[in-house]
């Protein structure tokens, strides 16, 4: 019985070590200074949201599963989109995967952007970006880059 008990304890320590290693620590002061609100925070997903004059933004952090890639995360945003959202286009750059959606009822355009680079703690960073005016692809890519840099900067 003692040998099994030791194995159980070792197993629990290994699991707890993995969980603590994968925990995402965010700099709350930086988040608050940028007027972002934490809307979801659990073991595998954290989302931050804010609304600005020219756009709405939702930053998301997702803990990658074993063998999961940024492309898989991007495809998951398509699978979990509202039924009223239609995929208009998708593309990738050197740094991100981008999916453009259109809300069928309102015509609102939104973008799901997933960073190809995984963080050191195994988390993927992405944004949902809803511009309130039309932007060129060049403007969008520059905005996506800036927002993702900011999102990565919130990780301790």
C-alpha positions, 0 to 999 in steps of 0.5 A: 500500500505504501508504494501505491500511495507514494506513486499517487503523491508523485502523480499529484505533484507532477500534475500540480507542477504542470498546472502551475507551470502553465498558469498565465500571469498577467500584469493587472496594472498594465491591463487597467491602465489600458482600460481593459476589462477581464471578462473570462479567466480560467485555467485554459482561457483568459479574455480582456475587452475594451471599446474605443472610438474607432474599434472594439477589441477582445484579447484572448489567451488560450492554453495550447493542448499537446500538439495544438498549433496556432493554425488549430486555434485560428480554425477553432475561432471559425468553428465556434463563431456565431451562426450569424457570422459568415467567413468572408476571407482568411489569410496568413502573414509571417506572424499571424493567421487572420479570419475575416467575418461578416455578421449577416444581420448587421453587416458588421465586419470582425477579424479573428487574429491568432499570433503564430508565436506561442508564449513561453508558458504554452499560451497562444495570444489572439484578438477579435478586432471589430473596426468601426470604419473600413481599413486597408489590409496594410492598416489592418496588419499594422493594427494587428501587430500593435495590438498583439505586441500589447497583448504579449506585453501584459504577460508577466 
